[in-house]
Each structure stands twice: as C-alpha cells, then as structure tokens.
C-alpha cells in the first residue's frame, strides 16, 4: 500500500503532516525546526536544544521528566541536530508503544510532554534556568571536542570543513567552542523566542491516525508568529578553483583518507539520480569498483566507499589504509573514477546499483522513523513525488546519463590523517 | 512437513519451527505488511571457542586468536562465483558478523528472497580456501584491526575485559591481533570449519512477509548432504578464578578527555536458558535502578559535571561469563569510581525502591515492544537468545515473573567492591 501524507497548516510556517501507518507497535511524533546554517546562530541553536531537552514546566527537573517517560512505558524522547545542505535542522522526536499493547490510554499525555519540551520551557526571572544552561554549555563543549574520538567521522568532517572553507556548508552543525562563553541563560532565552516565532516548523506524525491524537497534537499550536524566515537555497559550486591537500598528523595506527569532489548537480536536476547511481557503481557497496579493486584485489583497506551529499551535491570517498599506501590508494581511486567517466561499466552494473538503491528506498516502509524522515526530506527538497514515484524514477536512468553525471565530478580536496612523522 | 508453532499474545507474534532434512534448525517469524525480508544463518561458534577437539579427531587443539572472525571473512570466497555479486544481482544485500560466542551470516532483500536464501545456505556450507586467498585476507583484516586500535571506546572496553579476566578467552580481541592472524593457515581454517559448521551446531532464522512452506523447501534443496552429523562438539575453557585480575588499568590515546569503564565480574555463571536470561534481565533492571537517567546518582553526578549523556550501564552474560559494565567519559574518572563504591555501601532496601522497580519494568516492556518493530532487532536478538536456549517470544512472560525480592537478592550477591575493575583511557 502506498504511503500518503496529509498536510495541514496550523499557523504561519507551521505544518502538520499525518501519515497513517498502522503496522508498527508504536506511534512517532517529530517536530523539525529548520534554520539557515550560519556561524552566528549554529552554536546557540544546539545549546538551546540541549537545554530544552532537559526539562519543562510540568516536569521541571530531568529526574522528574525521565521518571515520567519510564512510567509511560519507556516513551522514547530523542533530539537530533544536523545539517542538510546549508540548513541546520533540529529534530525533537517522541516514540511510544501503542496503548493497545499495554492496556492503558496515554497518547495525549506523551504528546503533551513533547510539545511542552518545545513551547513550555522552565523559566526563572525571564530567562532559562542558569544551572541547566551552565551544565549543557559544558556538555556541548565536551561534545564538540570529542569529535576527535571517532577518527573516521572526524576525517570526513575535516575534509568537508577544508573543502567548503568559504561556504556555509563548511560550518560544523553542533557549533563552536569559542562561541560558547558569550551565551548566557538570558541571551539564549531571547534567541529561543525568536526561533519559535520565526522558524519554519514541520510536524510529522506516523502511526495510527485517529481523531483524538490529531486533536492532541493541534491543541494550542495556533500561536502568534512573526514573519517566518525564508531559508536560502544551497549554493552549488561546479568548478574547482584551487585543489586542496590537507594533512593532519596525529597519534593514530591507521591512516584515514577522504577525497572530496564537486558535482554541482542540484537534486531536482535530471542528472541527480544518474549521479547517485554513478557513485554507487564506484563505491556503493561490496560490488563496487572501489571495494573490488582497493579491498579485494589489493588488500589495501577494510572499508572504502563513496557517498553523495544530497543538498550540497558533493561526493566523498573515504577509507582506512596504511600510511605508506597513500599514493597507491589514491592512484587506484583515480583510475577507477576515470574508468567510470569513460563508461567502462556494463548495463549489468547499472541494474545492480539500481536494485540496491531501490531495495534501500523500499525498506524505508519498514521503519517508523525512516518514514518520518522520508516525508520530511521531501518537504525540505520541495519534492512532491511519492515513495513509489521516487523508486520508479531510479529505474529510468540510462548509461549515457550516468557517464554524463560522472564527468561532472571534479576533485577538490584530498584529506589524509596520518601518524606523526619524526 | 512437521512443524511447531509458538504464539505470544502480548506481542501478537508467532514463530514457526522445523528441522531441515540434514539437521539445520529453522525458525520463521511472519511479518505481514513488511517490505524487507531478512534471513540470518548462524553457528554457535565465536571468538571464545579457541580450544576444541576437531571433528573426527581425539586430541584437543588450540587455534590462533581471531580465527572465527577470519573464517567469517573467508566464507564469502567461492571458486567460480563472487558472492557479493550474486547477491547484488538479485537486489539483495549480504553481511556477516562475529562476536564472542556466535558467527552469523545474513542477507535482506525486498524481492527474490528465496533465491537469496538458496545462495546464503550454499555459500556458508561451501568453503573455498586456498593458500593464496587466505594470504590475501590478512591485509584486509589487519586494516580492520588497526581501525579498532584507533577507537578509544573499543580499547577501554577490551582493556577492562583483560583486567577482569585472568584466563577466559573473552579477554581476547574478536578479530585477533595482526600477529595472531598471520599464523592462520588454510588447514587450520578447514579443521575449524568442519567442526563448527556442522548443521547440528547451526540455526537459521527468517523473518518477513513470506511462506514458511516455501522457505523450508528452498533450504532442503540448497543444503549440503552431511554424512556425519556430529553429536556434541568438545570445547574447553580454562579455569577462571572468581576474583578480578587487576583493579585499575590505564592507557593513553588520542582522545579529547578521559574515557572510563568499570566492570563487576559475575561469579554466578555456568548455566543457560531461562535461569540465565532471568539473571540478565534482573541485573539490567538493577543497573537502571542504580545508574539510569532517573536515579539520584545519575542526576547528582550530571549536575556536578562528573558525567555527561555518554554515561550508561548494562549487564551482559553468556553461560561461561558475565559482567556489569558502567562507563562514560569524565575529567575525573576516579571520582566517579569512588562514588560508585560509595553508593554500594548503602543497604539494598534503601538503594533499590520497589516503586522504581515497578516503573522500570514498565519501561522495559515498552522498550521491548518498540524493538519488535524492527526485523533486524528481532533477528539478532532471536539468535543470541536461541544459543542460550531461550525463545524471544517468552521474553515478556519472563519479565512479568520477576519479583522485587529477586532484585534485592541479586544485588547483594553481585555488586561487591572486590569484583570491580576500572579501565581508563587518558588523552596523550
């Protein structure tokens, strides 16, 4: 059965999207707040979200809130902060077991807690609680500094940062340590009021849609709003002015290689699907050119893959290798990319990649969270296609288009994390 | 075909089970309306099984560390075909993993599932090892090992296991070391394979919107004929003392701040089935009651800045070992350790309140229900529990049976200061 969403306007820039899907044992409700990715507010947005998640007016301490969530059958409250192109998206999600499985009616109560999280924070003298802001500021500081602990994702982050040094996309979505100190509870609360009044907010509900649940979500959401901000489009760059080579020397056992390419193909462009397939043939999985050549043939790596970053239309190849294999690995990667550009792959390769992308896209239907993410992503990219239409479109791509898309890829930055040379 | 059906009313799920002609145990959970279909074929064999009597022999042998994981990599090799390619031909994705006690091969697809199932059974049952392809794999696995060496969370955990255990092979890295894998040969791999990949030691779990009849037929046609279905595999574990090996271990690594884990070693081991799973659930409930986000302990230390959101605790056990792990990051890990010790000095009845117990049981019920949304969660947990002689469909009934007194008794037995090791990774 095709998944459909019903979209209802609740206030200026606030929309409720209802997706009726009854096969899960839970319901899921998410609030997505969309902001432009900007250095001046990214840190504040993250800190604000962490403070909001701590408590609310009805459950003014973390302990009371957590006890309540446990009491409500482990209702799962989560917070996600990430960048989608040159936007920062803040997501508050509640997932809870359906009342029919636990023999107790509590949908309204859980929905209320999630809404209070966003709209009824704990206040003290017209500001957020100082203690919460102080604690979360320190936690955020640590969290940003902890980037280094996961070497693989740190290397990817560093490559993007160097590559998009002069673009908004280079901004780290959790914020900056040096911006933390100036944010106090008063400033943060003023910022919060502004965010709530001016941000586009998308509410997504996936589960059993019934009248009472919809009313509980809608209740008190027709609030006063200022003019809602317009989120600027991503700036895509399809030419490379200067090629970059960045080396970080650290105490590590394995080298991390990340190579960044510009494609400059907008996600609404007809070459975007061919680009996704090109990347999949190159480094999408164990059947890809890179996996076969770098790993299976040469035993240089345990993992190697390529990924397209949708909104910004860049491609990253990342791998973990011996320090001394840097040149050899780069050479093979380059050679495989050149083969791709020259059309050295078969119709069978295309069919495999399409199937793999289709399988993954179809599997969205089996995850309540991914269904919510899919519909949100369609809204964000102003894509009106259904999941079924998205799948059908992958099947229409031709070899010529894939070659054309591959030829748009231009190398921009090579990042390498290696050991300290004495 | 004779089969058995198990139904659980609370979760409204059923499991059908039978045995293939050659002895593979098959379990199937129908999931109507799900797009993805998932199969996981597992052997009751993991990194801790490194001393055993090979099939058809009399003397026990000790094999190099990391061999179960090495074998997992090598089974993807076939003489003519490329397994990855064959799965991608039908739009399916294949993977595998090895842990302390099991090795699992899995694939999922939305279409052509039965073809994929046939492939899965065939490739796992047909090893193709040559001197050359064994050598080739060493470079790849060496990179996998290096990757883990740079992961501070992995390191702090294995350092802890080495501090808790004197002899038990749970202290060995699952993938082995770069040195130990170099000692692996084709012959040892075959010997190990023949011993542990006998159908009597394996289980297949399938989940999705499928026909049970059809999938059993596919397995019967695809499986290899075995002349010798072995009875019991003789495996040996060294004598492991009750007490921990070391109290505190430290290492320096490239990290931003200190990371710690501490572990209470379990002395109450040696059984499986319901009794073991009950111990597991009881101990995890205690950890929630002591260290969970709704506890005084958590909130006090959080507000003092001693711990952050990375702090957590869980209990993990198998027949031959068990430990409660408490970990996170902190600028003062010793202080957290002292506070844990301080907490445990309080009497059980004061620490563990019945109202918290009742609330956290509800919490666990909800967590389990949410897990039952995910076919991956079900498949992985099914196999893990199955090898401990427990069916996932009995989980909620077991949870209901747990009494407050079970909590108090277990607490008094398990959480002892002299059973506690601490492992710290500090920044360079």
Interface residues (C-beta under 8 A of the other chain):
Chain A: X23 X24 X25 X26 X61 X62 X63 X66 X67 X69 X70 X71 X72 X73 X74 X75 X76 X95 X96 X97 X98 X101 X102 X131 X135 X138 X139 X142 X143 X145 X146 X147 X148 X149 X150 X151 X152 X250 X251 X252 X253 X254 X285 X286 X287 X291 X295 X298 X299 X300 X301 X302 X303 X320 X321 X322 X348 X352 X355 X356 X358 X359 X362 X363 X365 X366 X367 X368
Chain B: X10 X11 X32 X33 X34 X35 X36 X84 X85 X88 X89 X90 X91 X92 X93 X94 X108 X109 X110 X111 X136 X137 X138 X139 X140 X141 X143 X144 X146 X147 X149 X150 X151 X152 X153 X253 X254 X255 X256 X257 X259 X292 X293 X294 X295 X296 X299 X302 X303 X305 X308 X309 X329 X359 X360 X362 X363 X364 X365 X366 X367 X369 X370 X372 X373 X374 X375 X428
